[in-house]
Amino acid sequence: MPTIKDIAKVCGVSFQTVSYVLNGKPGKVSAATREKILHSAKEMGYSPNLAARSIVKGKTFLIGLLFPAVNDHFYPELVFRIQHELQKRGYNGICSFWENDAGAAEAFRAIARHRVDGIICAHSDPVLLPPNIPVVNYSRQLPGADAVRFPKQETIRAAFEYLQQQGHRKIGIFASERSSLSAETLQLFPNRSWIKYGSCSFSGGCQMMAELLREKELPTAVITHNDIIAIGAITTALKNHLSVPDDLSVIGRDDIEEARYAPVPLTTFAVKGEPLHEVLVRMLCERIENPSLPERDVVLPWQFVTRNSVKNMNER
């Protein structure tokens, strides 16, 4: 079994530097050296003695990852990336998912029983957050936790304004049944028959589009809660002999990998700058290292990604 000293010899650095990197401490070591050490450790089959580290450090080096079990490719992809980022910092993630409120409560209790060093989650009930465990919550701010948010209302307004610039005046929205639209956002959509609610899934997008198609009059464009809903909506529209974007334009959010390979490549919103999984892990590690930090609420910068799912009505 290779040791830290073996890795140090191969990389031409001190064993203290290797220890620093493998323990997941940020800074001080260049990105190139860090990557070289991590690559060598993997190639040599290095496996840390977690039990010994736990005793010495008084930590478990386990992080709870708790997310809703929706049929949305966004969360599985995010969890995969978070897990990889945690391993680079010397941690391992324990995943738990739920389908309803009762399942969420049990998921949080189960993770707490593992004595995790911290939690990364996406939930809206502060009662479920275990006390004395550092938490970073994705999507909204909760008391006692750091927050990382994608500005939903802001991106909806940006999508609406973009569609107006493209000449659209009849605009609908497909929203998550688990989320609420602000009163200000609802004012953008005076035709309530063009507002549909459903699950954050491909089937949810199909169902909402099927409901929309039963209306007497259709909008020329639809803004959706996320990309997987948008892809389901596009698929159902095409099956019903509508052209996207000629008959109906669609905008998503999240820029999942499937968005660029959808039946019609999807116009959407993406996180700009530091990737979301890196932001979540970095903030949690900072909180673990310094529990006295003031609570933080980080709103992610975004960028608009234009593809082929929106028609410019001004070019008629």
NUTORKOL-261378 format. One record per residue (C-alpha): residue number from 1; residue in three letters; x, y, z. Coordinates in pm, 1 decimal. Layout:
<nodes>
NUM ALA X Y Z;
...
</nodes>
This chain:
<nodes>
1 MET 0.0 0.0 0.0;
2 PRO 158.0 333.5 -107.0;
3 THR 213.9 599.8 156.3;
4 ILE 214.8 979.0 152.2;
5 LYS 594.7 968.9 137.0;
6 ASP 580.1 747.1 -174.7;
7 ILE 353.2 1000.3 -346.8;
8 ALA 581.3 1285.2 -240.2;
9 LYS 882.5 1110.3 -394.4;
10 VAL 704.3 1055.4 -727.9;
11 CYS 581.3 1415.4 -741.2;
12 GLY 907.1 1571.4 -623.5;
13 VAL 746.7 1756.5 -331.7;
14 SER 756.9 1728.1 46.5;
15 PHE 531.6 1481.0 226.1;
16 GLN 385.0 1781.2 413.0;
17 THR 266.5 1922.1 78.8;
18 VAL 109.5 1589.1 -15.1;
19 SER -61.3 1569.4 323.6;
20 TYR -189.8 1923.7 281.8;
21 VAL -348.9 1839.7 -54.8;
22 LEU -489.7 1499.1 41.8;
23 ASN -650.8 1650.8 349.3;
24 GLY -843.7 1883.3 122.5;
25 LYS -702.2 2211.9 245.6;
26 PRO -745.2 2495.9 -5.0;
27 GLY -477.9 2744.2 -112.3;
28 LYS -98.7 2748.7 -61.3;
29 VAL -39.1 2475.6 -321.2;
30 SER -57.5 2563.8 -690.7;
31 ALA -339.2 2414.9 -897.9;
32 ALA -88.3 2226.0 -1115.8;
33 THR 89.2 2069.6 -816.0;
34 ARG -242.8 1984.5 -650.0;
35 GLU -365.9 1812.1 -965.1;
36 LYS -35.7 1623.4 -1002.3;
37 ILE -55.6 1494.6 -643.6;
38 LEU -419.5 1389.5 -675.9;
39 HIS -350.1 1216.2 -1007.0;
40 SER -47.2 1031.8 -866.6;
41 ALA -241.1 924.2 -556.8;
42 LYS -514.9 780.2 -776.2;
43 GLU -269.6 609.0 -1012.3;
44 MET -77.3 455.4 -721.9;
45 GLY -393.4 333.8 -554.0;
46 TYR -345.7 541.6 -241.2;
47 SER -619.9 494.1 16.1;
48 PRO -618.8 706.0 333.9;
49 ASN -679.7 543.5 669.4;
50 LEU -1006.6 721.2 741.1;
51 ALA -1049.1 561.2 1080.5;
52 ALA -711.3 690.6 1194.7;
53 ARG -776.1 1033.5 1046.3;
54 SER -1111.6 1049.0 1224.2;
55 ILE -953.3 974.9 1560.2;
56 VAL -671.3 1226.0 1511.9;
57 LYS -885.4 1504.8 1366.5;
58 GLY -1204.7 1438.6 1561.5;
59 LYS -1395.9 1432.1 1232.0;
60 THR -1570.3 1166.1 1024.5;
61 PHE -1473.6 1317.7 686.0;
62 LEU -1828.4 1239.6 573.4;
63 ILE -2063.3 1494.0 415.3;
64 GLY -2437.9 1444.0 383.3;
65 LEU -2585.6 1517.0 39.8;
66 LEU -2964.2 1552.0 57.3;
67 PHE -3177.8 1630.3 -247.0;
68 PRO -3535.1 1568.7 -366.9;
69 ALA -3579.1 1252.9 -574.0;
70 VAL -3728.3 1422.8 -877.6;
71 ASN -3697.7 1286.6 -1230.1;
72 ASP -3466.8 1571.1 -1318.0;
73 HIS -3117.1 1509.5 -1449.5;
74 PHE -2995.3 1825.8 -1280.4;
75 TYR -2968.5 1684.5 -926.4;
76 PRO -2801.6 1348.8 -1012.4;
77 GLU -2545.6 1534.6 -1223.0;
78 LEU -2492.3 1789.2 -944.6;
79 VAL -2446.2 1517.8 -678.4;
80 PHE -2191.8 1337.8 -897.3;
81 ARG -1988.5 1655.7 -936.4;
82 ILE -2015.2 1741.5 -566.0;
83 GLN -1892.6 1392.6 -473.8;
84 HIS -1591.1 1429.3 -700.0;
85 GLU -1509.8 1772.9 -557.4;
86 LEU -1542.7 1644.7 -199.2;
87 GLN -1301.9 1358.9 -268.6;
88 LYS -1044.6 1609.4 -394.6;
89 ARG -1067.9 1772.5 -51.5;
90 GLY -1042.8 1447.7 146.5;
91 TYR -1415.5 1394.7 214.1;
92 ASN -1672.6 1137.6 106.9;
93 GLY -2039.0 1212.0 46.2;
94 ILE -2333.5 1009.7 179.6;
95 CYS -2637.2 1058.1 -42.2;
96 SER -3000.1 1056.7 63.9;
97 PHE -3303.8 1142.0 -148.0;
98 TRP -3675.1 1178.3 -76.0;
99 GLU -4005.8 1182.9 -261.2;
100 ASN -4227.0 1358.7 -4.9;
101 ASP -4211.0 1558.6 319.9;
102 ALA -4211.6 1248.3 540.4;
103 GLY -3927.3 1102.9 337.6;
104 ALA -3733.0 1427.9 368.7;
105 ALA -3756.8 1421.3 748.9;
106 GLU -3628.0 1063.0 761.9;
107 ALA -3349.2 1142.8 513.5;
108 PHE -3218.3 1422.2 737.8;
109 ARG -3243.3 1203.9 1050.5;
110 ALA -3056.0 918.9 879.3;
111 ILE -2775.4 1148.0 766.4;
112 ALA -2741.8 1302.4 1113.7;
113 ARG -2700.8 953.7 1263.5;
114 HIS -2384.5 912.1 1055.4;
115 ARG -2225.2 1203.1 1246.9;
116 VAL -2142.1 1384.9 924.5;
117 ASP -1910.3 1685.5 936.0;
118 GLY -2146.2 1891.4 720.6;
119 ILE -2447.5 1884.6 490.4;
120 ILE -2517.4 2010.0 139.0;
121 CYS -2888.4 2002.3 64.2;
122 ALA -3181.3 2152.5 -123.3;
123 HIS -3478.1 2197.3 106.7;
124 SER -3717.2 2465.6 229.5;
125 ASP -3795.6 2358.2 588.5;
126 PRO -3551.5 2491.9 851.0;
127 VAL -3698.8 2255.2 1112.8;
128 LEU -3528.1 1962.3 941.3;
129 LEU -3178.4 2106.1 965.2;
130 PRO -2990.0 1919.3 1241.8;
131 PRO -2838.0 2149.9 1506.3;
132 ASN -2461.8 2196.8 1534.1;
133 ILE -2389.5 2061.7 1186.0;
134 PRO -2265.1 2307.1 918.1;
135 VAL -2517.0 2331.7 632.3;
136 VAL -2512.4 2484.8 286.3;
137 ASN -2857.8 2491.2 129.2;
138 TYR -2912.7 2525.7 -244.0;
139 SER -3207.0 2731.5 -372.7;
140 ARG -3311.4 2938.2 -70.3;
141 GLN -3186.5 3089.5 254.5;
142 LEU -3275.4 2914.1 580.9;
143 PRO -3197.0 3024.8 939.5;
144 GLY -2875.3 2867.4 1064.7;
145 ALA -2748.2 2772.4 720.1;
146 ASP -2546.4 2924.3 439.0;
147 ALA -2735.9 2957.7 111.7;
148 VAL -2649.5 2939.0 -257.1;
149 ARG -2929.4 3050.3 -485.8;
150 PHE -3002.9 3060.2 -856.0;
151 PRO -3216.9 3375.7 -892.0;
152 LYS -3540.8 3219.9 -1019.8;
153 GLN -3757.0 3532.9 -1035.3;
154 GLU -3474.3 3730.1 -1195.4;
155 THR -3418.8 3474.0 -1470.8;
156 ILE -3792.9 3450.4 -1538.0;
157 ARG -3806.3 3826.3 -1587.5;
158 ALA -3494.0 3815.3 -1807.4;
159 ALA -3650.7 3539.6 -2020.9;
160 PHE -3975.6 3737.2 -2045.7;
161 GLU -3794.9 4053.7 -2154.5;
162 TYR -3588.3 3859.3 -2409.7;
163 LEU -3903.9 3710.0 -2560.4;
164 GLN -4060.3 4054.6 -2582.2;
165 GLN -3750.1 4178.7 -2763.4;
166 GLN -3801.4 3892.1 -3006.6;
167 GLY -4154.1 4016.1 -3073.9;
168 HIS -4352.6 3778.4 -2850.6;
169 ARG -4660.1 3918.0 -2677.0;
170 LYS -4841.0 3595.5 -2581.9;
171 ILE -4618.9 3427.2 -2322.2;
172 GLY -4691.8 3141.1 -2080.9;
173 ILE -4496.8 2969.8 -1803.1;
174 PHE -4455.5 2611.6 -1677.8;
175 ALA -4376.8 2627.7 -1305.1;
176 SER -4275.3 2370.6 -1046.8;
177 GLU -4562.3 2247.2 -832.4;
178 ARG -4322.5 2270.8 -534.8;
179 SER -4233.8 2634.3 -584.6;
180 SER -4425.7 2957.7 -582.0;
181 LEU -4418.2 3244.2 -825.3;
182 SER -4395.7 3587.2 -667.3;
183 ALA -4684.8 3830.3 -708.5;
184 GLU -4454.3 4048.2 -917.3;
185 THR -4369.6 3756.9 -1146.5;
186 LEU -4735.2 3656.3 -1184.6;
187 GLN -4814.1 4005.0 -1311.9;
188 LEU -4607.7 3923.0 -1621.4;
189 PHE -4859.1 3651.6 -1715.7;
190 PRO -5210.6 3801.8 -1709.7;
191 ASN -5357.6 3505.9 -1901.1;
192 ARG -5378.5 3252.3 -1618.2;
193 SER -5473.9 2972.1 -1858.7;
194 TRP -5114.8 2989.1 -1987.3;
195 ILE -4970.1 2925.2 -1638.3;
196 LYS -4929.3 2552.4 -1572.2;
197 TYR -4791.1 2372.5 -1266.6;
198 GLY -4636.6 2025.4 -1259.6;
199 SER -4346.7 1809.3 -1145.3;
200 CYS -3982.9 1896.0 -1220.1;
201 SER -3948.0 1610.6 -1468.1;
202 PHE -3968.9 1514.5 -1833.6;
203 SER -4316.3 1370.3 -1775.0;
204 GLY -4411.1 1691.2 -1592.6;
205 GLY -4317.1 1893.2 -1900.7;
206 CYS -4515.1 1655.1 -2122.5;
207 GLN -4819.9 1683.0 -1895.7;
208 MET -4810.0 2063.7 -1875.9;
209 MET -4775.4 2094.8 -2252.7;
210 ALA -5067.7 1853.8 -2301.3;
211 GLU -5277.0 2075.6 -2071.9;
212 LEU -5172.8 2388.3 -2261.0;
213 LEU -5268.3 2234.9 -2594.5;
214 ARG -5625.3 2193.6 -2469.2;
215 GLU -5664.1 2571.9 -2432.0;
216 LYS -5867.3 2760.5 -2692.2;
217 GLU -5579.4 2996.9 -2765.0;
218 LEU -5208.3 2920.2 -2739.7;
219 PRO -4920.0 3149.5 -2647.4;
220 THR -4633.4 3195.1 -2891.9;
221 ALA -4374.1 3120.5 -2621.4;
222 VAL -4335.5 2936.6 -2290.9;
223 ILE -4081.9 2986.9 -2010.6;
224 THR -4016.3 2670.6 -1806.2;
225 HIS -3889.8 2606.8 -1451.3;
226 ASN -3599.0 2395.4 -1576.7;
227 ASP -3449.9 2227.5 -1882.1;
228 ILE -3596.3 1880.9 -1833.1;
229 ILE -3948.1 2029.9 -1821.3;
230 ALA -3866.1 2225.5 -2137.2;
231 ILE -3745.3 1911.7 -2317.5;
232 GLY -4064.6 1726.7 -2220.8;
233 ALA -4271.0 2022.8 -2340.7;
234 ILE -4087.1 2036.7 -2674.1;
235 THR -4128.0 1661.9 -2725.3;
236 THR -4504.3 1678.4 -2666.9;
237 ALA -4541.1 1985.0 -2889.2;
238 LEU -4361.7 1807.7 -3175.4;
239 LYS -4575.1 1495.3 -3130.7;
240 ASN -4881.6 1716.0 -3170.4;
241 HIS -4752.1 1857.3 -3498.4;
242 LEU -4641.7 2193.4 -3362.4;
243 SER -4313.2 2334.3 -3485.5;
244 VAL -4060.9 2455.6 -3227.6;
245 PRO -3982.1 2741.4 -3250.6;
246 ASP -4203.4 2844.2 -3547.6;
247 ASP -4532.8 2769.8 -3368.3;
248 LEU -4408.8 2779.4 -3010.4;
249 SER -4083.1 2908.1 -2858.3;
250 VAL -3946.9 2750.4 -2537.5;
251 ILE -3690.6 2868.9 -2280.3;
252 GLY -3546.4 2646.1 -2003.8;
253 ARG -3310.7 2692.4 -1708.4;
254 ASP -3003.0 2509.6 -1568.7;
255 ASP -2825.4 2424.4 -1898.9;
256 ILE -2804.0 2050.9 -1830.4;
257 GLU -2607.6 1849.2 -2084.5;
258 GLU -2926.3 1727.0 -2255.2;
259 ALA -3028.7 2087.3 -2332.8;
260 ARG -2787.9 2114.1 -2624.0;
261 TYR -2897.8 1774.2 -2762.6;
262 ALA -3275.3 1816.3 -2723.0;
263 PRO -3503.8 1761.6 -3027.3;
264 VAL -3460.1 2135.9 -3068.2;
265 PRO -3141.2 2266.2 -2897.5;
266 LEU -3266.0 2462.7 -2600.0;
267 THR -3224.0 2829.0 -2515.4;
268 THR -3162.5 2838.6 -2139.4;
269 PHE -2982.0 2990.8 -1841.0;
270 ALA -2648.6 2867.1 -1704.4;
271 VAL -2439.2 2947.0 -1396.3;
272 LYS -2165.9 3192.3 -1487.3;
273 GLY -1813.6 3169.2 -1348.2;
274 GLU -1729.7 2920.7 -1071.9;
275 PRO -1930.3 2597.4 -1123.0;
276 LEU -2216.1 2537.4 -879.5;
277 HIS -2071.1 2217.7 -729.8;
278 GLU -1743.0 2396.5 -653.7;
279 VAL -1927.0 2686.5 -487.2;
280 LEU -2128.4 2450.1 -264.5;
281 VAL -1827.2 2243.2 -155.8;
282 ARG -1601.1 2543.8 -104.5;
283 MET -1857.2 2721.4 112.7;
284 LEU -1918.1 2411.5 325.2;
285 CYS -1545.5 2352.2 377.2;
286 GLU -1502.6 2715.9 478.5;
287 ARG -1787.8 2677.1 727.3;
288 ILE -1638.8 2355.5 870.9;
289 GLU -1299.3 2520.9 910.4;
290 ASN -1445.7 2839.4 1057.4;
291 PRO -1784.4 2782.1 1228.1;
292 SER -1794.9 3143.3 1349.8;
293 LEU -1833.1 3288.1 999.8;
294 PRO -2147.7 3500.5 958.8;
295 GLU -2425.8 3333.4 762.9;
296 ARG -2385.2 3384.4 389.8;
297 ASP -2642.2 3415.4 111.4;
298 VAL -2476.3 3379.9 -228.2;
299 VAL -2677.8 3459.7 -540.8;
300 LEU -2517.4 3291.3 -839.6;
301 PRO -2433.8 3501.4 -1143.8;
302 TRP -2598.2 3368.8 -1459.2;
303 GLN -2562.2 3387.7 -1832.8;
304 PHE -2819.7 3346.1 -2107.5;
305 VAL -2742.5 3067.4 -2354.8;
306 THR -2920.0 3114.1 -2688.5;
307 ARG -2973.1 2813.8 -2913.9;
308 ASN -3256.5 2725.6 -3152.6;
309 SER -3575.3 2706.6 -2945.7;
310 VAL -3682.0 3073.9 -2971.5;
311 LYS -3819.2 3237.6 -3286.1;
312 ASN -3762.7 3603.5 -3364.8;
313 MET -4117.4 3718.5 -3441.1;
314 ASN -3983.5 4051.1 -3571.7;
315 GLU -3843.6 3875.5 -3879.3;
316 ARG -4179.1 3771.1 -4020.6;
</nodes>
